[in-house]
Amino acid sequence: MIRDKKQRFFFPATEDGAALLVSCETRQSELRDFVIGKSLTEPLYHFGVVVDDMDEGVTHVVRGDDHISNTPRQILIQRALGASTPVYAHLPLVLGADRAKLSKRRGAKALTAYRDEGYSPEALINYLALLGWHPEGEREIFTPNELVQEFNLARIQKSAGIFDEAKLRWFNHEHLKRLALKTYESLLLDFMARIKKTAPAYLPRAARLLQERAETLLDAARLIEAGEFSFFENTISYEPALLLSGAKTDAETAKKHLAAVSTMLAELPGADWTAERIKEAIFPYATAEGRGAVLWPMRVALSGQKKSPDPFTLAALIGHEKTLERIARAIPLL
C-alpha cells in the first residue's frame, strides 16, 4: 500500500515487479495505482466492499455488468489480504424505455412508490426476475418460491432488459386474479385504509368485479371512488335521457322492451338466477328485436351509468327483487 502527499492510500500497480494475470487476461500492471482509502479510517469502495464480503462470508457476487471493470481490482485486494475470491457473475443492466440506464435520478422509482400504487410484491419480484433471465418453456407467472426453484445463472441473457411498466401492470393483474377472493378483498381493504380511503359497505359484493378489472389495488380504489360500482347501493339515480342515449330506438319501443324483459325475468326461478341463465332467458329476444334497443335500456335501468358490466351480470349481482324494482322504476321515466 502507498500513501501520497494528500494522505490517500493506493494499491500498488505491481507486486515485486511481477505482472500478475487477473481475470480475462487483465494484467495487474495495466490497472495502474488505484485509491483504496482517503485515510486509515476512511476506506473507499474497492477496499470497503472486499472487506465487507470477507466479513459476511460472501461466496457469490451477482451484479450489473457496469462493475466488470471493478472486478480485477477487487481480486487483487482479496489476494493481498489472503481472502478467497468469490464467484462473480455480471448481469445485463436494466434500461428504461428510452434505452438509457435506470437510476435514482433517471426513470427509476423507489419500491415504496410501487407499494403505494397498489402493486403486489410477488408480481414485482416475478417481473424483475424475468428482466434479463428466462426460464425453460413459455411460462411467465411464478411465485417467489417457484422462482427460487427455477432460477439459474446459465439462463441469463446477454442483452439488457427493458423495464416496461405496462408489462409490470399485466404481471400485477395476473397475480391479483390468482388470489382467493377473500384474500383479495382483505388486501384491498388494508390498502384503502393505508391510503385513507373509505371502503364502501358493498365492497365484498364488488370484490370479484374489481379483481377482474383493476390491474392494481390503486386502480380498484379509484374505480370505487369514481362510483363505477354504485349500482350495489340500495338506490341509484340517473337522468332519464340516459335510458335512450345508446339504445338507437324511441321511448315507446324501449318501454315495450323493458316490460317484456321484466316479464321474462319474473318467470325465471330463483334457483336459476345466474348471469348465464338470465342471458339465456333474454338474449334470443334481444337478438330478434335489436340488442342495443333491448339491452341498453335494461343495463342503464339496473346500473344508472353510461358504463357498467353487462345487464346479465348486473341482474345476477343485485338480485331478483332489486332487478325487477329498477326496471319497473325505469319504465315510467321513458
Secondary structure, DSSP 8 states (H G I E B T S, - for coil): -EE-TT--EEE-S-BTTB--EETTTEEHHHH--EEEEEETTEE-HHHHHHHHHHHHT--EEEEEGGGGGGHHHHHHHHHHHT----EEEEE--EE-TTS-B-BTTBB---HHHHHHTT--HHHHHHHHHTSSB--SSS-----HHHHHHH--GGGB-SS-EE--HHHHHHHHHHHHHTS-HHHHHHHHHHHHHHTT----TTHHHHHHHHHHH-SSHHHHHHHHHTTTTGGGSS-----TTHHHHTT-S-HHHHHHHHHHHHHHHHTS-GGG-SHHHHHHHHHHHHHHH-HHHHHHHHHHHHH-SSS-S-HHHHHHHH-HHHHHHHHHHHGGG-
